[in-house]
Amino acid sequence: MLSAKSSCSLDAAPTFAGQMQGARRGAGRNPTRRVSSMPFSWITMKNHRAICAIALALLVAFAGEGHAGTHEGYSVVNLNIRSGPSIRFPAVRRLAAGSSLTIYGCLANYRWCDVSASGVRGWVSGAHVQFVHEARRVYVPAYAAQSEIPIVTFNVVSYWHDNYRDYGFYGEIDHWDGYHWGDDGDPPGWRDNWDDDHAAPESEPSPDND
């Protein structure tokens, strides 16, 4: 990567004072010579500074976007990636336990999360997803807020248009657009207490077999 020091350093550029000093010396040798109040190289240096400032701003913006965008996660159990945040929505892929996935964000309370895996985008139960926080794997509902996993919303029409136009169930978009998925209750594996993010084996989430 080209560093700001190497590409935007002004050490090699003549300073304004140096330009004026040289111009005055030249004017002393030739009284008819007019000293420019704004040497060309100074204008070039100002442009150089402006370009560097714009480049730095773009680098910062892209870095911020990358940090706030996605989180790497893992499926805790065998689970379905669904076309919406409810077990009623059609499934688009089955993931094996331990599969890696990308988390784009979750609904409020982290019950359902928008993810992608194996080239497929969709929704999974937040109770079935872990990610790495402070060098250990933790459940999304327990530590998502501390790790700034974004809270997102879901719109059937726009989401399906972006991801499922080639799927057979896309023809049912009008039906699902009117479906009240928010009334379907908790997702598979959900529990009320996430303070203990490492649950006892008997209380671990069960596979998503719905």
PAZAPA-4460 file (N, C-alpha, C; in steps of 0.05 Angstrom, whole numbers, plus 32768, in hexadecimal, padded with zeros to 4 digits):
% residues 210
    n_x    n_y    n_z   ca_x   ca_y   ca_z    c_x    c_y    c_z   seq   type   mol
   8011   7FE8   8000   8000   8000   8000   8012   8019   8000     1      M     A
   800A   802C   7FF0   8019   8045   7FEF   8013   8055   8007     2      L     A
   8028   805D   8016   8024   806B   802F   8021   8088   802A     3      S     A
   8014   8096   803E   8011   80B3   803C   802C   80C1   803C     4      A     A
   803F   80B5   804A   8059   80C2   804D   8068   80C2   8032     5      K     A
   8065   80AB   8023   8074   80A9   800A   8066   80B8   7FF4     6      S     A
   804C   80B8   7FF3   803D   80C4   7FDD   8036   80E1   7FE2     7      S     A
   8033   80EA   7FFB   802A   8104   8001   803E   8115   8010     8      C     A
   8057   810D   8011   806B   811C   801F   8072   8136   8010     9      S     A
   8074   814C   801F   807B   8165   8013   8098   816D   8017    10      L     A
   80A8   815A   8021   80C4   8160   8027   80D3   8168   800D    11      D     A
   80CD   815A   7FF7   80DB   815F   7FDE   80D0   8178   7FCF    12      A     A
   80B9   8182   7FD8   80AD   8198   7FCA   80B9   81B2   7FD4    13      A     A
   80BE   81C6   7FC3   80C8   81DF   7FCD   80B3   81EE   7FDD    14      P     A
   80BC   81FA   7FF3   80A9   8209   8003   80A3   8224   7FF7    15      T     A
   808E   8230   8001   8087   824B   7FF7   809D   825F   7FFD    16      F     A
   80A8   825D   8015   80BE   8270   801C   80D5   826D   800A    17      A     A
   80DD   8254   8003   80F3   824F   7FF2   80EE   825A   7FD6    18      G     A
   80D5   8257   7FCC   80CE   8261   7FB2   80D1   827F   7FB1    19      Q     A
   80C7   828D   7FC6   80C8   82AA   7FC7   80E5   82B4   7FC9    20      M     A
   80F5   82A5   7FD9   8111   82AE   7FDB   8120   82AC   7FC1    21      Q     A
   811B   8296   7FB3   8128   8293   7F99   811E   82A7   7F85    22      G     A
   8104   82AD   7F87   80F9   82C1   7F74   8105   82DD   7F79    23      A     A
   8109   82E3   7F93   8114   82FE   7F99   8131   8300   7F90    24      R     A
   8140   82EA   7F93   815C   82EB   7F89   815D   82EF   7F6B    25      R     A
   814A   82E2   7F5E   8149   82E6   7F41   8141   8302   7F3A    26      G     A
   812F   830D   7F49   8126   8329   7F43   813D   833D   7F48    27      A     A
   814F   8337   7F5C   8166   8349   7F61   8179   834A   7F4A    28      G     A
   817C   8333   7F3C   818E   8332   7F25   8181   833F   7F0D    29      R     A
   8167   833D   7F0C   8158   8349   7EF5   8142   835A   7EFF    30      N     A
   8146   8375   7F02   8132   8386   7F0F   8118   8386   7F00    31      P     A
   8118   837F   7EE6   80FE   8380   7ED7   80EE   8367   7EDC    32      T     A
   80F9   8353   7EEA   80EB   833A   7EEE   80D7   833D   7F05    33      R     A
   80BF   8335   7F00   80A9   8338   7F14   80A8   831F   7F25    34      R     A
   80A7   8323   7F40   80A5   830C   7F52   8088   8303   7F54    35      V     A
   8083   82EA   7F4D   8068   82E0   7F4F   8060   82DC   7F6C    36      S     A
   8048   82E4   7F72   803E   82E0   7F8E   8034   82C4   7F93    37      S     A
   8032   82B4   7F7E   8029   8299   7F81   8038   8287   7F6D    38      M     A
   8050   827E   7F74   8060   826E   7F62   8051   8255   7F59    39      P     A
   8057   824D   7F41   8048   8236   7F35   804C   821D   7F46    40      F     A
   8065   8218   7F50   806A   8200   7F60   805A   8200   7F7A    41      S     A
   8055   8219   7F85   8045   821A   7F9D   8028   8212   7F98    42      W     A
   801E   821B   7F81   8003   8212   7F79   8002   81F4   7F76    43      I     A
   8017   81E9   7F69   8019   81CC   7F66   8019   81BE   7F81    44      T     A
   8028   81C9   7F94   802A   81BD   7FAE   800F   81BE   7FBC    45      M     A
   8000   81D4   7FB9   7FE6   81D5   7FC5   7FD3   81C0   7FBA    46      K     A
   7FD5   81BC   7F9F   7FC5   81A7   7F93   7FCD   818B   7F9D    47      N     A
   7FE8   8188   7FA1   7FF2   816F   7FAC   7FE6   8169   7FC8    48      H     A
   7FE5   817E   7FD8   7FDA   817B   7FF3   7FBC   8174   7FF1    49      R     A
   7FAE   8181   7FDF   7F91   817C   7FDC   7F8C   815F   7FD4    50      A     A
   7F9C   8155   7FC0   7F99   813A   7FB7   7F9F   8126   7FCE    51      I     A
   7FB3   812C   7FDE   7FBA   811A   7FF4   7FA4   811A   8009    52      C     A
   7F98   8131   800E   7F82   8132   8021   7F6B   8122   8018    53      A     A
   7F64   8124   7FFE   7F4D   8114   7FF4   7F53   80F6   7FF5    54      I     A
   7F6C   80EF   7FEE   7F73   80D2   7FEF   7F72   80C7   800B    55      A     A
   7F7B   80D7   801E   7F7A   80CE   803A   7F5E   80CB   8044    56      L     A
   7F4C   80DE   803C   7F30   80DC   8044   7F23   80C3   8039    57      A     A
   7F2A   80BD   8020   7F1E   80A5   8013   7F28   808B   8021    58      L     A
   7F42   808B   8029   7F4C   8073   8037   7F3F   8070   8052    59      L     A
   7F3A   8085   8060   7F2D   8084   807A   7F10   807A   8076    60      V     A
   7F03   8084   8061   7EE7   807D   805D   7EE5   805F   8057    61      A     A
   7EF6   8055   8045   7EF5   8039   803E   7EFC   8027   8056    62      F     A
   7F0F   8030   8066   7F17   8020   807E   7F00   801F   8091    63      A     A
   7EF2   8035   8095   7EDB   8035   80A7   7EC4   8023   809D    64      G     A
   7EC0   8024   8082   7EAB   8013   8077   7EB1   7FF6   807B    65      E     A
   7ECB   7FEE   8078   7ED2   7FD2   807B   7ECE   7FC9   8098    66      G     A
   7ED4   7FDA   80AC   7ED2   7FD4   80C8   7EB5   7FD0   80D0    67      H     A
   7EA3   7FE2   80C5   7E87   7FE2   80CE   7E76   7FCF   80BE    68      A     A
   7E82   7FC2   80A8   7E71   7FB2   8096   7E69   7F97   80A0    69      G     A
   7E7C   7F84   80A2   7E76   7F68   80A7   7E87   7F5D   80BD    70      T     A
   7E7D   7F46   80C8   7E8C   7F36   80DC   7E8C   7F19   80D3    71      H     A
   7EA2   7F0C   80D7   7EA4   7EF0   80D1   7E97   7EE0   80E8    72      E     A
   7E88   7ECB   80E2   7E7A   7EBB   80F6   7E7B   7E9E   80EF    73      G     A
   7E6E   7E8E   8100   7E6E   7E71   80FD   7E52   7E66   8105    74      Y     A
   7E49   7E52   80F7   7E30   7E45   80FF   7E36   7E31   8116    75      S     A
   7E26   7E33   812A   7E2A   7E22   8142   7E1E   7E06   813D    76      V     A
   7E09   7E05   812E   7DFB   7DEC   8128   7DF5   7DEA   810B    77      V     A
   7DEB   7DD3   8102   7DE0   7DD2   80E7   7DC8   7DE5   80E5    78      N     A
   7DC8   7DF7   80D2   7DB2   7E0A   80D1   7DAB   7E12   80B4    79      L     A
   7D93   7E1C   80B1   7D8A   7E25   8097   7D8F   7E43   8094    80      N     A
   7D98   7E4B   807D   7D98   7E67   8075   7D7D   7E6C   8067    81      I     A
   7D6E   7E7F   8071   7D53   7E84   8067   7D51   7E9E   8058    82      R     A
   7D3D   7EA1   8049   7D39   7EB9   8038   7D2C   7ED0   8048    83      S     A
   7D28   7ECC   8062   7D1D   7EE1   8073   7D20   7ED9   8090    84      G     A
   7D1C   7EEC   80A3   7D20   7EE6   80BF   7D08   7ED8   80CD    85      P     A
   7D02   7EC0   80C3   7CEE   7EAF   80CF   7CF1   7E93   80C4    86      S     A
   7CE9   7E7F   80D4   7CEB   7E64   80CA   7CD7   7E5E   80B5    87      I     A
   7CC5   7E71   80B0   7CB0   7E6D   809B   7CBC   7E74   8080    88      R     A
   7CD0   7E85   807F   7CDB   7E8C   8064   7CEA   7E74   8058    89      F     A
   7CE9   7E73   803D   7CF7   7E5D   8030   7D15   7E5C   8036    90      P     A
   7D1F   7E44   803A   7D3C   7E40   803E   7D4B   7E41   8024    91      A     A
   7D63   7E4D   8024   7D73   7E4E   800C   7D8D   7E3E   800D    92      V     A
   7D95   7E36   8025   7DAD   7E26   8028   7DAE   7E1A   8044    93      R     A
   7DB9   7E02   8045   7DBD   7DF4   805F   7DDB   7DF5   8065    94      R     A
   7DE2   7DFF   807D   7DFD   7E01   8086   7E03   7DEC   809B    95      L     A
   7E1B   7DE0   8099   7E24   7DCD   80AD   7E2F   7DDC   80C5    96      A     A
   7E2D   7DCF   80DC   7E39   7DDB   80F4   7E56   7DE1   80F0    97      A     A
   7E5F   7DF8   80F9   7E7B   7E00   80F6   7E81   7E0F   80DC    98      G     A
   7E6D   7E12   80CB   7E72   7E20   80B2   7E77   7E3E   80B7    99      S     A
   7E89   7E4A   80A7   7E8E   7E66   80A9   7E7A   7E76   809A   100      S     A
   7E74   7E8E   80A3   7E61   7E9F   8096   7E68   7EBC   809B   101      L     A
   7E5B   7ECE   808C   7E60   7EEB   8090   7E46   7EF7   809B   102      T     A
   7E49   7F06   80B1   7E32   7F14   80BD   7E31   7F31   80B4   103      I     A
   7E1A   7F38   80A8   7E17   7F54   809F   7E08   7F65   80B4   104      Y     A
   7DF9   7F58   80C5   7DEA   7F67   80DA   7DD4   7F55   80E4   105      G     A
   7DC7   7F5E   80F9   7DB1   7F4E   8106   7D9A   7F60   810C   106      C     A
   7D82   7F54   810E   7D6B   7F63   8117   7D6E   7F6A   8134   107      L     A
   7D5D   7F7C   813E   7D5E   7F84   815A   7D5D   7F6B   816C   108      A     A
   7D6D   7F6C   8182   7D70   7F56   8195   7D7F   7F3E   8189   109      N     A
   7D88   7F41   8170   7D9A   7F2D   8163   7D8D   7F12   8161   110      Y     A
   7D72   7F11   815E   7D65   7EF8   815A   7D6A   7EEB   813F   111      R     A
   7D6A   7EFC   812A   7D71   7EF3   810F   7D87   7F04   8104   112      W     A
   7D99   7EF7   80F5   7DB0   7F05   80E9   7DB1   7F00   80CB   113      C     A
   7DB8   7F16   80BD   7DBC   7F15   80A0   7DD8   7F0C   809B   114      D     A
   7DDB   7EF6   808C   7DF6   7EEA   8088   7DF9   7EE1   806B   115      V     A
   7E11   7EDA   8065   7E17   7ECC   804B   7E2A   7EB5   8051   116      S     A
   7E27   7EA0   8041   7E39   7E89   8043   7E37   7E79   8029   117      A     A
   7E4D   7E70   8020   7E4E   7E60   8007   7E40   7E6E   7FF0   118      S     A
   7E43   7E88   7FEE   7E38   7E97   7FD8   7E1A   7E9D   7FDB   119      G     A
   7E0E   7E97   7FF2   7DF1   7E9B   7FF5   7DED   7EAF   800C   120      V     A
   7DDA   7EC2   8008   7DD3   7ED6   801B   7DB8   7ECE   8028   121      R     A
   7DB5   7ED2   8042   7D9B   7ECC   804F   7D9C   7ED1   806D   122      G     A
   7D89   7EC6   807B   7D85   7ECB   8098   7D87   7EB1   80A8   123      W     A
   7D94   7EB3   80BF   7D97   7E9D   80D1   7D90   7EA6   80EE   124      V     A
   7D8A   7E93   80FF   7D85   7E99   811B   7D9E   7EA3   8128   125      S     A
   7D9D   7EBA   8135   7DB4   7EC4   8143   7DBE   7EB1   8159   126      G     A
   7DAD   7EA1   8163   7DB4   7E8E   8178   7DC6   7E78   816D   127      A     A
   7DC8   7E75   8153   7DD8   7E60   8147   7DF2   7E6A   813B   128      H     A
   7DF9   7E83   8141   7E11   7E8F   8135   7E24   7E98   814B   129      V     A
   7E3D   7E92   8147   7E53   7E9C   8158   7E66   7EAD   8147   130      Q     A
   7E75   7EBE   8155   7E8B   7ECD   8148   7EA1   7ED0   815D   131      F     A
   7EB8   7ED9   8153   7ECF   7EDB   8165   7ECF   7EF7   8172   132      V     A
   7ED0   7EF7   818D   7ED1   7F10   819C   7EE6   7F0C   81B2   133      H     A
   7EFB   7F1D   81B1   7F11   7F1B   81C4   7F1D   7EFF   81C5   134      E     A
   7F22   7EF6   81AD   7F31   7EDC   81A8   7F22   7EC3   81B1   135      A     A
   7F07   7EC5   81B3   7EF7   7EAD   81B8   7EDD   7EAF   81AA   136      R     A
   7ED1   7E98   81A4   7EB7   7E97   8196   7EA1   7E9C   81AB   137      R     A
   7E8F   7EAE   81A4   7E78   7EB4   81B5   7E5F   7EB5   81A4   138      V     A
   7E48   7EB3   81B1   7E2F   7EB4   81A3   7E28   7ED1   819C   139      Y     A
   7E1C   7ED4   8185   7E15   7EEF   817B   7E03   7EFE   818F   140      V     A
   7DEE   7EF3   819A   7DDD   7F03   81AC   7DEB   7F0D   81C5   141      P     A
   7E00   7EFF   81CD   7E0F   7F06   81E6   7E22   7F1D   81E2   142      A     A
   7E2F   7F1F   81CA   7E44   7F32   81C7   7E41   7F44   81AE   143      Y     A
   7E2C   7F42   81A0   7E29   7F52   8187   7E2A   7F6F   818C   144      A     A
   7E1E   7F79   81A2   7E1D   7F95   81A8   7E3A   7FA0   81AE   145      A     A
   7E49   7F91   81BD   7E65   7F99   81C3   7E76   7F9A   81AA   146      Q     A
   7E71   7F89   8197   7E81   7F87   817F   7E76   7F98   8168   147      S     A
   7E60   7FA6   816E   7E54   7FB9   815A   7E4B   7FAB   8141   148      E     A
   7E40   7F93   8144   7E32   7F86   812E   7E19   7F97   8128   149      I     A
   7E15   7FA0   8110   7DFF   7FB3   810A   7DE4   7FA8   810E   150      P     A
   7DD1   7FB9   8117   7DB5   7FB3   8117   7DAA   7FBA   80FC   151      I     A
   7D9C   7FA7   80EF   7D92   7FAC   80D4   7D74   7FA6   80D4   152      V     A
   7D67   7FAD   80BE   7D4A   7FA7   80BA   7D47   7F95   80A2   153      T     A
   7D2F   7F8C   809E   7D29   7F7A   8088   7D11   7F83   8078   154      F     A
   7D15   7F85   805E   7CFF   7F8B   804B   7CFF   7F75   8036   155      N     A
   7CE9   7F67   8035   7CE7   7F50   8023   7CED   7F57   8006   156      V     A
   7CE0   7F6C   7FFC   7CE2   7F73   7FE0   7CFF   7F7A   7FD8   157      V     A
   7D0C   7F8B   7FE7   7D27   7F93   7FDF   7D3B   7F7D   7FE4   158      S     A
   7D38   7F6E   7FFA   7D4A   7F58   8000   7D48   7F42   7FEB   159      Y     A
   7D30   7F3A   7FE5   7D2C   7F25   7FD1   7D35   7F2E   7FB5   160      W     A
   7D30   7F47   7FAF   7D38   7F52   7F95   7D56   7F51   7F92   161      H     A
   7D65   7F56   7FA7   7D82   7F56   7FA6   7D8E   7F3A   7FA6   162      D     A
   7D80   7F27   7FB2   7D8D   7F0D   7FB7   7D7F   7EF4   7FAA   163      N     A
   7D65   7EF6   7FA4   7D57   7EDD   7F9D   7D47   7EDF   7F83   164      Y     A
   7D4E   7EF0   7F71   7D3F   7EF2   7F58   7D41   7ED9   7F47   165      R     A
   7D55   7EC8   7F4B   7D58   7EB0   7F3C   7D4D   7E97   7F4A   166      D     A
   7D41   7E9C   7F62   7D35   7E85   7F71   7D18   7E82   7F6A   167      Y     A
   7D0E   7E69   7F6B   7CF3   7E63   7F65   7CDF   7E72   7F76   168      G     A
   7CE5   7E75   7F90   7CD2   7E82   7FA2   7CD0   7EA0   7F9E   169      F     A
   7CE1   7EAC   7F8C   7CDF   7EC8   7F88   7CC4   7ED1   7F7D   170      Y     A
   7CB6   7EBE   7F6F   7C9C   7EC4   7F65   7C87   7EC8   7F7B   171      G     A
   7C8D   7EC0   7F93   7C7B   7EC3   7FAA   7C81   7EDD   7FBA   172      E     A
   7C90   7EF0   7FAE   7C98   7F07   7FBD   7C81   7F18   7FC7   173      I     A
   7C6B   7F19   7FB8   7C54   7F29   7FC2   7C48   7F1D   7FDB   174      D     A
   7C47   7F02   7FDB   7C3C   7EF4   7FF3   7C4D   7EFA   800B   175      H     A
   7C68   7EF7   8008   7C7A   7EFA   801F   7C7D   7F18   8027   176      W     A
   7C77   7F2A   8014   7C79   7F46   801B   7C63   7F4D   8030   177      D     A
   7C4D   7F3F   802F   7C38   7F45   8042   7C38   7F33   805B   178      G     A
   7C4D   7F22   805D   7C4E   7F0F   8073   7C59   7F1D   808C   179      Y     A
   7C4C   7F19   80A3   7C54   7F26   80BC   7C68   7F14   80CB   180      H     A
   7C80   7F14   80C1   7C95   7F02   80CB   7C9D   7F09   80E8   181      W     A
   7C98   7F22   80F0   7CA0   7F2A   810B   7C8F   7F1E   8121   182      G     A
   7C79   7F11   8119   7C67   7F04   812C   7C6E   7EE6   8131   183      D     A
   7C83   7EDD   8124   7C89   7EC0   8125   7C98   7EB7   813F   184      D     A
   7C9F   7EC9   8150   7CAC   7EC1   8169   7CC9   7EBE   8166   185      G     A
   7CD5   7EB1   817B   7CF2   7EAF   817C   7CFD   7E9B   8167   186      D     A
   7D15   7E9F   815E   7D21   7E8C   814A   7D2B   7E73   8157   187      P     A
   7D32   7E5F   8148   7D3C   7E46   8153   7D54   7E4A   8165   188      P     A
   7D55   7E3D   817C   7D6C   7E3E   818E   7D6C   7E56   81A0   189      G     A
   7D58   7E67   819F   7D59   7E80   81AF   7D55   7E7A   81CD   190      W     A
   7D63   7E88   81DE   7D5F   7E87   81FB   7D5E   7EA3   8205   191      R     A
   7D52   7EA7   821C   7D4E   7EC2   8227   7D67   7ECE   8233   192      D     A
   7D79   7EBD   823E   7D90   7EC7   824C   7DAA   7EC2   823C   193      N     A
   7DB7   7ED7   8233   7DD0   7ED4   8224   7DE8   7EDF   8233   194      W     A
   7DE4   7EE4   824D   7DFA   7EEE   825D   7E10   7ED9   825F   195      D     A
   7E09   7EC0   8261   7E1C   7EAA   8261   7E1E   7EA0   8244   196      D     A
   7E32   7EAB   8236   7E33   7EA5   8219   7E3D   7E89   8213   197      D     A
   7E49   7E7C   8227   7E51   7E60   8224   7E3D   7E4F   8234   198      H     A
   7E28   7E47   8227   7E13   7E38   8234   7E1C   7E1C   823B   199      A     A
   7E0F   7E10   824F   7E14   7DF4   8255   7E0B   7DE2   823E   200      A     A
   7E18   7DCB   823B   7E11   7DBA   8224   7DF4   7DB4   8222   201      P     A
   7DE6   7DB0   8239   7DC9   7DAA   8237   7DB8   7DC1   822D   202      E     A
   7DC3   7DD9   822F   7DB4   7DF1   8225   7DBE   7DFD   820B   203      S     A
   7DD0   7DEF   81FE   7DDA   7DF8   81E5   7DC3   7DF8   81D1   204      E     A
   7DC3   7E0B   81BD   7DAE   7E0C   81A9   7DAC   7DF1   819A   205      P     A
   7D94   7DE9   8194   7D90   7DD1   8184   7D92   7DD7   8167   206      S     A
   7D97   7DC4   8156   7D9A   7DC9   8139   7D80   7DD5   812E   207      P     A
   7D84   7DE4   8118   7D6D   7DF1   810A   7D63   7DDC   80F6   208      D     A
   7D4F   7DCD   80FF   7D44   7DB8   80ED   7D29   7DBF   80E2   209      N     A
   7D20   7DD8   80E7   7D06   7DE0   80DE   7D05   7DE5   80C0   210      D     A
***
